[in-house]
Amino acid sequence: MEQYDVVIVGACTAGTYFSSLLAKEGLKVLVIDKDKEENLSKRLDIFHFTRDSYKDFDIEESKPGDEEFVRYFDVCYSKSALDNYLKTNKIRVSVMHLPLFIKRLRKKAIENGVEFKFEQCFESLIYNEEGKINGIKTKQGLEIRARLVVDASGIPSVVRRQVQDPYMENFEIGPRDKFYVLLKYVKLKDENIKVVDSTSWQYYKGWIAPQHSEGGAIIGVGANLSYDYARICMQRFEDSIPLPEYELQYEEMGCTPYRRPPYSFVSDGFLVIGDAACLTKPFNGEGIPSAWVQCTPAAKIVSEALKDNKYPTKEALWEINTLYQRNEGAEYASLRPLLIGVVDMTKKDNDYMFKKGIYFRSDDEEEHGSLIGNLIKGVLKKEFSLYAFRSLLDGFSKANKIKKLYQKYPSDPKDYKKWEKKANKLWNKIGSMADKCK
């Protein structure tokens, strides 16, 4: 039986990055993954990573000549449902190959002392004589003792769903809780058209962006419920927006969590991170920086909790909850009801919001009067529906309430159940983006 300070289940971006942070704290860390090393994260290839994130998370920036690097772009555009009112937002982005980026992260983790074992599927938790988590068993017969078990297994959440603790939610991330992404890699027929930046049409949850092939592009959509529904949404998008003519090269499909994270990420001897913790951005489903925001302070807290051979209790790990939920957690929680209100409207309503810079605005665009005033004017002029007006106001109201609640996330587990009861009541009223699928 092997003994470690920490065992992490899942070797993609969250698990690998976190392992490296822990190893730098002097901890003995093992990462396991069910896939072969060469097959890791092969389902989706191209991804975008903001260049500011390199500095934020203290990793060396990928640059031309690196095997994972494709190109840079510096501007993101967005347009209304009727293809009007172009908005411009400056954001420095690296386009990269995801499997090769993870390979680079793994190389750094190994340099820091992390061990990896591939083709090892998590089977069950091991408990000590006091009934507390103390390691894992794999389906291949390994028994790994560790004072802390970390679930970075992604959407399957294979460890979190086995944890029996009133502080830990073991829900399944089902079809209503996912954002199904369909990507078309295409070659543009007109050689004079170059896709060098990203343009999105939020109403359709669709976009066109650069890829690795010269003269090519990626056309993508995201949708709740299923890949079949994503195809329906892709057809609606392409029927509504005059995209450049293209020849299809190939398709990729993947999914990301799209629901609120669990209220607590910790239990005695346990921590959940990344997609298994539903840590993604509500406005685009992107998850790498969201997970790393949690991981960075968590590494220091874990190191302290394990100091002097101590067992990491939920009380010792609880600060991971408070730091995330009161800050990024509160911000993202408030975006969810607001986004539900934003999508619950017609194309004409969405066009008016772009026209007036309501929610959708260029970096250098000044506000055109007050938000409420513009909405009321739109209703009176019949440019904006009364239904959409009410939907947005309801979204703003619920966003304000849930943000305030998360900013008061309890600092002591003893106060958790009372807070949880209030949160459940609010989230039941907010509902889900899946409720608005048409």
Residue, then its C-alpha position, 0 to 999 in steps of 0.5 A: m500500500e502506497q502512502y501520500d499526503v495527497v492523492i488527486v483523481g483526474a489529470c487534466t487542467a485542474g488536477t495537474y495545476f493543483s498538484s504542482l502547487l501542492a508539490k511546491e508546498g513540499l507535499k507528496v502528491l500522486v495524480i491518477d487518471k483513467d485514460k492513457e497518458e497519450n489520450l488525455s483530453k483528446r476530445l477537444d483540441i483548440f481552446h482560448f486562454t487569456r494572456d493575463s491568466y499566465k501572470d495571474f496563476d504564475i505560469e510561463e506564457s506559451k509563445p510562438g514556437d512552443e508545441e501547444f501554441v497556435r496564435y494570439f488575438d487581441v479583440c473579441y467582438s459581439k453582435s445582436a440577434l439581428d446581426n447589428y450593433l457590433k461591440t468591441n472588447k479588447i482581451r489578449v488571448s492565446v489560442m492553443h492545443l489543449p492536450l499539449f497545454i496539459k502535457r506542458l503543465r504535467k511536465k512542470a508538475i513532475e519537475n516539482g515532484v508530482e507522481f502520475k499514474f495513468e490507466q487507473c480508474f477510481e473505484s472507492l474511498i478508503y476510511n480509517e478506524e475513525g470512519k474518516i476518508n484516508g485514501i482510495k482504491t482503484k479498479q486495477g487493484l491499487e490501494i493508495r493511502a493519503r490524508l487528503v483525497v481531491d476529486a478533479s475527475g470532471i463531470p463524472s465527479v466520481v469521488r464527490r458522489q461517494v462522499q457521505d457527509p451532510y456538508m457535501e452534495n453528491f448530486e449528479i451533473g446531468p443533462r440539464d446541468k451541462f453546456y453541450v458544445l458543438l464545434k465545426y472546424v471549417k475551411l473558408k471558401d473565400e480566401n480573402i476572408k480571414v478569421v483572426d479574432s473571435t465574434s460571438w452572438q450571445y443570443y444563439k450562444g454561437w461564435i466564430a473564432p480562429q483555429h490552427s489551419e490557415g484559412g480556417a475557422i471554428i464555428g461553435v454553439g453551446a446548449n443545454l440538454s443534449y448534443d442533439y439539441a446543440r445541433i438544432c441550436m447550430q442550425r438556428f444560428e447558421d440560418s439567422i446569421p450570414l456566416p462566411e461560406y465554408e467547407l466542413q473539415y471535421e467536428e468536435m463535441g464536448c461538454t462543461p458543467y453549467r449549474r451552481p457549484p456545491y455549497s461546500f467543496v470540503s469534507d474531512g480528508f476531502l476536497v473537490i475542484g474543477d469541473a467536478a465542483c462545477l467551477t465554470k464561468p456562467f457567461n461562456g462556460e469556460g472553466i480553467p481560470s475559474a478552477w485555478v482561482q479556487c486552487t491557488p489559495a486552496a494549496k496554502i490552506v491544504s498545506e497548513a491543514l496537513k502540517d506536522n502530519k495532521y489530518p485535514t478536517k473540514e474545519a481546517l479546510w473550510e477557508i477554501n469555501t469562504l474565500y471562493q464563495r464570498n468572492e468569485g462564487a458570489e459574483y458568478a452566482s449573481l450572473r446566473p439569474l441575470l443571464i436567465g433573464v437576458v436569454d428569455m426574450t425575442k431577437k428584437d428585444n436582444d437587438y434593442m439591448f445591443k442598441k442601448g448598450i444594456y448589458f452588451r457594451s464596447d470597452d469605450e462605449e458610454e452608457h446611454g442614459s439609465l438602465i431602467g430608463n432605457l428599458i421603460k423607453g423601449v417598452l413605450k416605443k414598442e422596441f422592447s417587450l413588456y415580457a422581457f422588461r419583467s424578465l430582466l427586472d426579475g433577473f436583476s432582483k434575484a441576482n442582487k439577493i443571491k450575491k448578498l447571501y453568498q457574500k455572507y457565506p459562513s466562516d464556521p461550519k456550525d453556521y452552514k446548515k442555516w445558510e444552506k436553507k436560505a440558499n436552497k430557497l433562493w435557487n429554487k426561485i431562480g431556476s435553471m437556464a435549461d428552463k428557457c430552452k426552446 
